[in-house]
């Protein structure tokens, strides 16, 4: 009886080790490495999406708490409630280069 138990235990351990070795060899293949890379990039995309969602939620909470106007989803995450004339006008920070040139010839 004892020899049969040890035989079955040894055979089971051999089958287990063979399956693990086959799985490890599969992960080192080109397809296995590609699958791992796809998994890592997918996980990174999920983390970034969760962070952006948490950021938007926290920003909305702060806007409500501070009494700021809400941001419409169509406008993106930009500040609102400015006058339309001020929002469309672009400030001139410096005169254009053509105006500063002098004829030296």
C-alpha positions as CSV (number, residue, x, y, z in Angstrom):
1,X,0.0,0.0,0.0
2,X,2.8,2.4,0.9
3,X,4.6,1.9,-2.4
4,X,1.4,2.6,-4.4
5,X,0.8,5.9,-2.5
6,X,4.4,7.1,-3.1
7,X,4.1,6.0,-6.8
8,X,0.9,8.1,-7.2
9,X,2.4,11.0,-5.3
10,X,5.5,11.0,-7.5
11,X,3.5,10.7,-10.7
12,X,1.3,13.6,-9.7
13,X,4.3,15.7,-8.8
14,X,5.8,14.9,-12.2
15,X,2.6,15.9,-14.1
16,X,2.4,19.1,-12.1
17,X,6.0,20.0,-12.8
18,X,5.6,19.2,-16.5
19,X,2.5,21.4,-16.8
20,X,4.3,24.3,-14.9
21,X,7.3,24.0,-17.2
22,X,5.1,24.1,-20.3
23,X,3.3,27.2,-19.0
24,X,6.6,28.9,-18.3
25,X,7.9,28.0,-21.8
26,X,4.7,29.5,-23.3
27,X,5.2,32.8,-21.5
28,X,8.7,33.1,-22.9
29,X,7.5,32.6,-26.5
30,X,6.8,35.5,-28.8
31,X,3.1,35.0,-28.4
32,X,3.4,34.8,-24.6
33,X,5.5,38.0,-24.4
34,X,3.0,39.8,-26.7
35,X,0.1,38.7,-24.5
36,X,1.9,39.9,-21.4
37,X,2.7,43.3,-23.0
38,X,-0.9,43.7,-24.0
39,X,-2.0,42.9,-20.5
40,X,0.4,45.5,-19.0
41,X,-0.7,48.2,-21.5
42,X,-4.4,47.4,-20.9
43,X,-3.9,47.7,-17.2
44,X,-2.1,51.0,-17.6
45,X,-5.0,52.3,-19.7
46,X,-7.4,51.3,-17.0
47,X,-5.4,53.0,-14.2
48,X,-5.2,56.2,-16.3
49,X,-9.0,56.1,-17.0
50,X,-9.7,55.6,-13.3
51,X,-7.4,58.5,-12.3
52,X,-9.1,60.8,-14.8
53,X,-12.5,59.8,-13.6
54,X,-11.5,60.4,-9.9
55,X,-10.0,63.7,-10.9
56,X,-13.2,64.8,-12.6
57,X,-15.3,63.7,-9.7
58,X,-13.1,65.5,-7.2
59,X,-13.1,68.7,-9.4
60,X,-16.9,68.6,-9.5
61,X,-17.1,68.2,-5.7
62,X,-14.8,71.1,-5.2
63,X,-16.8,73.3,-7.7
64,X,-20.0,72.6,-5.7
65,X,-18.2,73.2,-2.4
66,X,-16.7,76.5,-3.5
67,X,-19.8,77.6,-5.4
68,X,-18.1,77.8,-8.8
69,X,-20.1,77.2,-12.0
70,X,-20.4,73.7,-13.3
71,X,-18.5,72.6,-16.4
72,X,-20.6,71.4,-19.3
73,X,-19.4,68.1,-20.7
74,X,-19.4,69.5,-24.3
75,X,-17.0,72.3,-23.3
76,X,-14.4,69.9,-21.9
77,X,-12.7,70.5,-18.6
78,X,-12.3,74.3,-19.1
79,X,-13.3,77.2,-16.9
80,X,-16.6,78.8,-17.8
81,X,-18.7,81.8,-16.8
82,X,-16.6,84.4,-18.5
83,X,-18.1,87.0,-20.9
84,X,-18.3,85.8,-24.4
85,X,-16.3,88.8,-25.7
86,X,-13.5,88.2,-23.3
87,X,-13.4,84.5,-24.0
88,X,-13.2,84.9,-27.8
89,X,-10.6,87.7,-27.8
90,X,-7.0,86.7,-27.8
91,X,-4.7,88.9,-25.9
92,X,-1.8,90.5,-27.8
93,X,1.3,89.7,-25.7
94,X,3.9,91.3,-28.0
95,X,3.9,93.2,-31.2
96,X,4.6,91.2,-34.3
97,X,8.1,90.9,-35.6
98,X,7.3,92.7,-38.9
99,X,6.4,95.9,-37.0
100,X,9.8,96.0,-35.2
101,X,12.0,95.6,-38.3
102,X,13.8,98.7,-39.5
103,X,15.2,99.2,-43.0
104,X,19.0,99.3,-42.5
105,X,20.0,99.5,-46.2
